[in-house]
Amino acid sequence: FPILRWDNQDISAHMFESRGALHCEVGLPGNVTLHCLCVHLSLHERGRRRQLDAIAARLEPLAQHDLPIVVAGDFNDWRHRATRILETRLGMTEAAVVQHGRAARTFPSVLPLLRLDRIYVRGFRVLGAQAVGRSGAAWRVNVVSAAIHAALRRAQRDIDLRPDLYTHYYTREFPVRYHAMMDTRRWGPGERIVFEPYTKEVFEESFGW
């Protein structure tokens, strides 16, 4: 998915601890823009509070327009106050909390004990969340699979709501000489992606029918 724009906002709490919030806009199918923020917050609670206020102020206009948002990174949040701020001001939820009732243990990586790293989302249905091991390949597969699944869900939702905006892509399946005779606005959406488990029982029932 293309990165449309990016910006790095300086949210340093003081001159001895440089911190930034890397904000990128990612283009998703259906002309939807996903806003992603990568953060590494201060070791000190007062600094973290100011940084969270700055992050919330930056993202509040996006939340008011109901745009999808992901905020992820090392929050150094010993008392879990980030969750309350992001939930209250942005309507975000933490992925692991949705799935398991509490944030995942992530630090230190060799023997994770503390719940310092978080992934907060808005505009997504969380299907799974886990702290993966130190295998880089496994981590990349999980992240890519989750991103593709989320993008396909959102694209299918947009097609279901306004199929007339997308049926014109069918013209690519026909020779150019026929395009002037085709009115794709009258066409149906075609096949759908169904995000439900396809069990053996369902297969056998369909096959028997």
Number of C-alpha atoms within 10 A of each C-alpha: 10 8 13 11 11 14 12 14 15 13 23 18 20 10 7 7 12 13 19 18 22 16 21 18 18 16 17 18 15 16 9 16 17 19 21 20 22 17 24 19 26 23 14 12 15 10 17 22 18 16 23 19 16 15 20 18 13 13 19 15 12 14 18 11 8 13 15 17 22 20 23 18 16 17 21 21 21 13 10 13 14 20 18 13 16 23 16 12 15 22 18 23 23 25 26 20 17 16 14 12 10 12 23 23 18 20 15 11 13 9 9 14 12 16 20 20 19 25 21 24 22 23 17 17 13 17 11 12 18 14 15 13 13 10 8 9 9 11 13 11 11 14 11 11 11 16 13 12 14 17 20 17 17 18 17 18 15 17 18 12 9 11 18 15 14 16 18 15 9 14 15 9 7 10 8 9 7 9 14 8 7 13 11 17 13 10 14 11 18 9 6 10 10 9 10 6 7 9 8 9 9 11 11 10 9 9 8 7 6
